[in-house]
Amino acid sequence: MISLSEWERGGTFTTLHGHRLFCREGGAPTQPALVLLHGFPTSSWDFEAIWEELTSHYRVITLDLVGYGFSDKPTTFSYAIHAQADLVEQRLRELGLTEYHLLAHDYGDTVAQELLARDTPTPKLRSVCFLNGGLFPETHRALTVQKLLLSPLGPFIARLTNRARFDQSLRSVFGPRTPPSPEFLEGHWSLLERSVMPQLLSYIPQRVTHRERWVGALQHARIPLKLIDGAADRVSGSHMAARYREVVPAADVTLLEGIGHYPQVEAPRAVLEAYLQFRRATT
């Protein structure tokens, strides 16, 4: 395991659009570029269990999006998905990349959908693999605490959030036999800035507002797409995968039975095998 402190030491900070962002890279610069996008309410450290293997195949790039992890958590940022996508593209241009692939989870899925919807000449998106996330607003089953944080009571609920409630909320979305480790819970709690949590969750109504654009990006994609989904996830598990098969033409889906919302944490080997097979089949 790469500890949180090791993860931080292996990264760097850059300033984009006035915000200080934590970034991490690995793998040979000559390898194809693979960008990892994390979910809510965690950080890029979610990918530590698959990091070493991925860096043996790709030039792997990740970052903590604004409001998350070691990155800035401003109260004045819009937290619009398109603004997060702008930062990702700017980081890739800063690195001189002309093309890249995406592996995204949860909140990162929505950022990936926005990037997919763009016809950006450089850097050019070449493939997308989604892990569990709310790709379709009609299948997303928000947790009670998320609904409360989105309500007018949001700032008050955020202040009431403590370590016990945080742990309970995360455990509830993991598979029954693959619970989060104490290190995972402790690390992500230490990075959480509760004051911006209601603003971070604005991505949920944004999914409704921009459904035509973001779901349309899946339906009309001209690049390879893949879904690796933990079937036991009550937020975006097998029911979301079923909708993906209905909506996305020639849907490529790997269901991981008994696995919850964090497949890259709960079943890293299965995620790696499915992802590497996807990339071999589409190269």
Kinemage of the C-alpha trace (Angstrom):
@kinemage 1
@onewidth
@group {chain A} dominant
@subgroup {mainchain}
@vectorlist {calphas} color= white
{ca met a 1} P 0.000 0.000 0.000
{ca ile a 2} L 1.113 3.544 -0.756
{ca ser a 3} L 0.372 5.495 2.417
{ca leu a 4} L -1.215 8.936 2.225
{ca ser a 5} L 2.033 10.603 3.306
{ca glu a 6} L 3.953 8.674 0.633
{ca trp a 7} L 1.323 9.643 -1.918
{ca glu a 8} L 1.791 13.306 -1.075
{ca arg a 9} L 5.595 13.075 -1.157
{ca gly a 10} L 5.400 11.496 -4.616
{ca gly a 11} L 3.468 14.440 -6.017
{ca thr a 12} L 3.962 18.101 -6.839
{ca phe a 13} L 1.875 21.259 -6.756
{ca thr a 14} L 0.993 23.515 -9.654
{ca thr a 15} L -1.119 26.654 -9.884
{ca leu a 16} L -3.859 26.703 -12.511
{ca his a 17} L -6.386 29.519 -12.918
{ca gly a 18} L -5.242 30.860 -9.568
{ca his a 19} L -5.731 27.598 -7.662
{ca arg a 20} L -2.983 25.425 -6.187
{ca leu a 21} L -3.519 21.816 -7.252
{ca phe a 22} L -1.855 18.611 -6.117
{ca cys a 23} L -0.630 16.505 -9.061
{ca arg a 24} L 1.086 13.130 -9.343
{ca glu a 25} L 2.766 11.344 -12.249
{ca gly a 26} L 4.374 7.976 -12.849
{ca gly a 27} L 5.529 5.723 -15.665
{ca ala a 28} L 7.705 6.373 -18.677
{ca pro a 29} L 7.089 9.643 -20.572
{ca thr a 30} L 7.177 7.672 -23.839
{ca gln a 31} L 4.178 5.526 -22.833
{ca pro a 32} L 0.570 6.451 -23.718
{ca ala a 33} L -0.844 9.008 -21.283
{ca leu a 34} L -3.543 7.810 -18.878
{ca val a 35} L -5.350 10.347 -16.696
{ca leu a 36} L -7.074 9.238 -13.476
{ca leu a 37} L -10.003 11.306 -12.140
{ca his a 38} L -11.249 10.658 -8.603
{ca gly a 39} L -14.662 10.916 -6.981
{ca phe a 40} L -16.532 12.588 -4.128
{ca pro a 41} L -15.666 13.019 -1.260
{ca thr a 42} L -12.214 11.521 -1.581
{ca ser a 43} L -9.095 12.222 -3.701
{ca ser a 44} L -6.559 10.877 -6.175
{ca trp a 45} L -5.235 8.601 -3.393
{ca asp a 46} L -8.210 6.346 -4.253
{ca phe a 47} L -6.045 4.943 -7.064
{ca glu a 48} L -3.035 3.959 -4.950
{ca ala a 49} L -3.798 0.201 -5.135
{ca ile a 50} L -3.627 0.175 -8.958
{ca trp a 51} L -0.991 2.876 -9.372
{ca glu a 52} L 2.155 0.754 -9.632
{ca glu a 53} L 0.704 -1.665 -12.157
{ca leu a 54} L -0.712 1.116 -14.309
{ca thr a 55} L 2.612 2.961 -14.346
{ca ser a 56} L 4.271 -0.133 -15.804
{ca his a 57} L 2.045 0.246 -18.883
{ca tyr a 58} L 1.283 3.954 -19.154
{ca arg a 59} L 2.403 7.445 -18.317
{ca val a 60} L -0.095 7.947 -15.518
{ca ile a 61} L -1.244 11.426 -14.514
{ca thr a 62} L -3.644 12.347 -11.753
{ca leu a 63} L -4.588 15.339 -9.660
{ca asp a 64} L -6.797 16.322 -6.762
{ca leu a 65} L -9.570 18.401 -8.278
{ca val a 66} L -10.338 21.786 -6.723
{ca gly a 67} L -12.044 21.240 -3.379
{ca tyr a 68} L -10.507 17.822 -2.802
{ca gly a 69} L -7.463 16.136 -1.302
{ca phe a 70} L -4.346 18.274 -1.039
{ca ser a 71} L -5.616 20.859 -3.539
{ca asp a 72} L -7.072 24.247 -2.679
{ca lys a 73} L -10.608 24.283 -1.304
{ca pro a 74} L -11.832 27.816 -1.995
{ca thr a 75} L -15.320 28.876 -0.976
{ca thr a 76} L -15.480 31.239 -3.965
{ca phe a 77} L -14.879 28.641 -6.738
{ca ser a 78} L -17.947 27.839 -8.862
{ca tyr a 79} L -17.489 24.053 -8.560
{ca ala a 80} L -19.058 23.755 -11.995
{ca ile a 81} L -18.080 20.536 -13.751
{ca his a 82} L -16.997 22.462 -16.845
{ca ala a 83} L -14.592 24.489 -14.658
{ca gln a 84} L -13.021 21.298 -13.298
{ca ala a 85} L -12.724 19.986 -16.879
{ca asp a 86} L -11.010 23.236 -17.891
{ca leu a 87} L -8.412 22.677 -15.159
{ca val a 88} L -7.778 19.104 -16.298
{ca glu a 89} L -7.245 20.193 -19.897
{ca gln a 90} L -5.008 23.056 -18.811
{ca arg a 91} L -2.868 20.665 -16.769
{ca leu a 92} L -2.485 18.335 -19.744
{ca arg a 93} L -1.487 21.219 -22.002
{ca glu a 94} L 1.011 22.313 -19.353
{ca leu a 95} L 2.539 18.824 -19.622
{ca gly a 96} L 2.693 19.103 -23.414
{ca leu a 97} L 0.331 16.182 -24.082
{ca thr a 98} L -1.314 15.900 -27.473
{ca glu a 99} L -3.556 12.925 -26.620
{ca tyr a 100} L -4.651 10.967 -23.561
{ca his a 101} L -6.925 8.266 -22.136
{ca leu a 102} L -9.215 8.558 -19.090
{ca leu a 103} L -10.002 6.253 -16.184
{ca ala a 104} L -12.574 7.970 -13.977
{ca his a 105} L -14.636 7.314 -10.858
{ca asp a 106} L -17.793 8.891 -9.403
{ca tyr a 107} L -17.457 12.719 -9.557
{ca gly a 108} L -14.610 12.134 -12.004
{ca asp a 109} L -17.065 10.297 -14.274
{ca thr a 110} L -19.028 13.514 -14.706
{ca val a 111} L -15.870 15.490 -15.446
{ca ala a 112} L -14.988 12.761 -17.970
{ca gln a 113} L -18.411 13.081 -19.612
{ca glu a 114} L -17.845 16.813 -20.034
{ca leu a 115} L -14.406 16.176 -21.547
{ca leu a 116} L -15.959 13.561 -23.841
{ca ala a 117} L -18.602 16.066 -24.942
{ca arg a 118} L -15.897 18.492 -26.083
{ca asp a 119} L -14.266 18.250 -29.497
{ca thr a 120} L -10.934 19.531 -28.251
{ca pro a 121} L -8.212 19.243 -30.925
{ca thr a 122} L -5.369 19.198 -28.359
{ca pro a 123} L -5.073 17.326 -26.103
{ca lys a 124} L -7.239 14.729 -27.867
{ca leu a 125} L -9.215 12.225 -25.799
{ca arg a 126} L -8.693 8.683 -27.119
{ca ser a 127} L -10.695 6.409 -24.755
{ca val a 128} L -12.688 6.548 -21.524
{ca cys a 129} L -13.202 3.907 -18.851
{ca phe a 130} L -15.773 4.673 -16.159
{ca leu a 131} L -15.926 3.184 -12.678
{ca asn a 132} L -19.033 3.467 -10.496
{ca gly a 133} L -20.655 6.875 -10.773
{ca gly a 134} L -23.830 8.768 -11.626
{ca leu a 135} L -23.615 8.636 -15.394
{ca phe a 136} L -27.409 8.963 -15.599
{ca pro a 137} L -29.278 11.259 -13.196
{ca glu a 138} L -32.335 9.003 -13.379
{ca thr a 139} L -30.417 6.055 -11.857
{ca his a 140} L -28.344 7.933 -9.288
{ca arg a 141} L -29.423 7.082 -5.734
{ca ala a 142} L -27.994 9.839 -3.595
{ca leu a 143} L -27.279 9.084 0.046
{ca thr a 144} L -29.488 10.771 2.635
{ca val a 145} L -26.563 12.871 3.831
{ca gln a 146} L -25.938 14.070 0.263
{ca lys a 147} L -29.575 15.153 -0.050
{ca leu a 148} L -29.319 17.033 3.236
{ca leu a 149} L -26.070 18.727 2.206
{ca leu a 150} L -27.768 19.905 -0.990
{ca ser a 151} L -30.710 21.339 0.927
{ca pro a 152} L -30.854 24.796 2.549
{ca leu a 153} L -29.610 23.014 5.677
{ca gly a 154} L -26.387 22.084 3.855
{ca pro a 155} L -23.925 24.366 5.707
{ca phe a 156} L -25.408 23.341 9.076
{ca ile a 157} L -25.244 19.613 8.194
{ca ala a 158} L -21.649 20.036 7.017
{ca arg a 159} L -20.670 21.517 10.378
{ca leu a 160} L -22.321 18.567 12.136
{ca thr a 161} L -20.423 16.012 10.070
{ca asn a 162} L -17.958 14.193 12.299
{ca arg a 163} L -15.587 11.286 11.872
{ca ala a 164} L -18.163 8.684 12.945
{ca arg a 165} L -20.764 9.928 10.451
{ca phe a 166} L -18.145 10.159 7.698
{ca asp a 167} L -16.996 6.578 8.334
{ca gln a 168} L -20.561 5.282 8.415
{ca ser a 169} L -21.410 7.014 5.138
{ca leu a 170} L -18.400 5.598 3.285
{ca arg a 171} L -18.811 2.093 4.722
{ca ser a 172} L -22.412 2.072 3.508
{ca val a 173} L -21.357 2.233 -0.156
{ca phe a 174} L -18.665 -0.464 -0.002
{ca gly a 175} L -19.387 -4.129 -0.670
{ca pro a 176} L -20.452 -6.295 2.284
{ca arg a 177} L -17.199 -8.289 2.227
{ca thr a 178} L -14.856 -5.511 1.098
{ca pro a 179} L -15.114 -2.737 3.703
{ca pro a 180} L -12.799 0.274 3.669
{ca ser a 181} L -9.649 -0.027 5.752
{ca pro a 182} L -9.097 2.152 8.820
{ca glu a 183} L -6.224 3.800 6.895
{ca phe a 184} L -8.534 4.691 3.995
{ca leu a 185} L -11.102 6.252 6.314
{ca glu a 186} L -8.553 8.101 8.430
{ca gly a 187} L -6.675 9.438 5.410
{ca his a 188} L -9.679 10.799 3.598
{ca trp a 189} L -11.204 12.268 6.744
{ca ser a 190} L -7.957 14.142 7.324
{ca leu a 191} L -8.241 15.720 3.845
{ca leu a 192} L -11.885 16.700 4.067
{ca glu a 193} L -12.856 20.363 4.244
{ca arg a 194} L -16.435 20.308 5.460
{ca ser a 195} L -17.174 23.937 4.664
{ca val a 196} L -17.132 23.318 0.895
{ca met a 197} L -19.004 19.995 0.908
{ca pro a 198} L -22.393 21.520 -0.055
{ca gln a 199} L -20.733 23.318 -2.984
{ca leu a 200} L -18.944 20.152 -4.113
{ca leu a 201} L -22.280 18.349 -4.263
{ca ser a 202} L -23.608 20.829 -6.807
{ca tyr a 203} L -22.526 18.250 -9.387
{ca ile a 204} L -25.719 16.286 -8.633
{ca pro a 205} L -28.166 18.947 -9.915
{ca gln a 206} L -25.675 19.796 -12.666
{ca arg a 207} L -26.119 16.237 -13.958
{ca val a 208} L -29.833 16.930 -14.370
{ca thr a 209} L -29.307 20.309 -16.031
{ca his a 210} L -26.724 18.977 -18.490
{ca arg a 211} L -28.162 15.479 -18.988
{ca glu a 212} L -28.656 15.895 -22.730
{ca arg a 213} L -25.044 16.986 -23.210
{ca trp a 214} L -23.404 14.442 -20.911
{ca val a 215} L -25.537 11.392 -21.699
{ca gly a 216} L -25.442 12.380 -25.350
{ca ala a 217} L -21.650 12.283 -25.150
{ca leu a 218} L -21.907 8.591 -24.230
{ca gln a 219} L -24.413 7.831 -26.972
{ca his a 220} L -22.508 9.577 -29.743
{ca ala a 221} L -18.934 8.818 -28.700
{ca arg a 222} L -16.539 8.083 -31.540
{ca ile a 223} L -13.883 6.638 -29.235
{ca pro a 224} L -13.868 3.396 -27.195
{ca leu a 225} L -15.838 3.454 -23.923
{ca lys a 226} L -15.825 0.972 -21.047
{ca leu a 227} L -17.719 0.596 -17.772
{ca ile a 228} L -16.284 -1.380 -14.836
{ca asp a 229} L -18.969 -1.440 -12.169
{ca gly a 230} L -19.183 -2.763 -8.631
{ca ala a 231} L -22.587 -4.465 -8.760
{ca ala a 232} L -23.310 -4.260 -5.012
{ca asp a 233} L -23.092 -0.460 -4.930
{ca arg a 234} L -26.450 0.917 -3.787
{ca val a 235} L -25.665 4.332 -5.308
{ca ser a 236} L -24.615 3.361 -8.844
{ca gly a 237} L -24.291 -0.412 -8.983
{ca ser a 238} L -25.993 -3.036 -11.158
{ca his a 239} L -29.042 -0.815 -11.739
{ca met a 240} L -26.815 1.869 -13.282
{ca ala a 241} L -24.957 -0.724 -15.364
{ca ala a 242} L -28.304 -1.972 -16.699
{ca arg a 243} L -29.191 1.573 -17.757
{ca tyr a 244} L -25.752 1.955 -19.369
{ca arg a 245} L -26.478 -1.130 -21.497
{ca glu a 246} L -29.842 0.342 -22.519
{ca val a 247} L -28.504 3.766 -23.472
{ca val a 248} L -24.949 3.277 -24.789
{ca pro a 249} L -24.563 1.577 -28.185
{ca ala a 250} L -22.496 -1.652 -28.150
{ca ala a 251} L -21.979 -1.183 -24.401
{ca asp a 252} L -18.797 -2.751 -23.018
{ca val a 253} L -19.513 -3.556 -19.346
{ca thr a 254} L -17.693 -5.567 -16.692
{ca leu a 255} L -19.792 -6.197 -13.577
{ca leu a 256} L -17.916 -7.042 -10.394
{ca glu a 257} L -20.279 -9.035 -8.199
{ca gly a 258} L -20.183 -8.308 -4.469
{ca ile a 259} L -18.144 -5.143 -4.997
{ca gly a 260} L -19.412 -1.728 -3.982
{ca his a 261} L -18.886 1.872 -5.022
{ca tyr a 262} L -15.053 1.868 -4.920
{ca pro a 263} L -13.983 -1.041 -7.171
{ca gln a 264} L -10.415 0.290 -7.528
{ca val a 265} L -10.106 0.072 -3.735
{ca glu a 266} L -12.175 -3.057 -3.104
{ca ala a 267} L -11.066 -5.202 -6.074
{ca pro a 268} L -7.948 -3.615 -7.582
{ca arg a 269} L -6.782 -6.759 -9.376
{ca ala a 270} L -10.144 -7.248 -11.096
{ca val a 271} L -10.217 -3.586 -12.148
{ca leu a 272} L -6.698 -3.820 -13.558
{ca glu a 273} L -7.476 -6.974 -15.516
{ca ala a 274} L -10.656 -5.513 -16.991
{ca tyr a 275} L -9.022 -2.212 -17.846
{ca leu a 276} L -5.904 -3.697 -19.439
{ca gln a 277} L -8.055 -6.084 -21.471
{ca phe a 278} L -10.136 -3.127 -22.677
{ca arg a 279} L -7.062 -1.237 -23.782
{ca arg a 280} L -5.535 -4.267 -25.534
{ca ala a 281} L -8.786 -4.830 -27.424
{ca thr a 282} L -9.010 -1.216 -28.581
{ca thr a 283} L -5.379 -0.561 -29.530
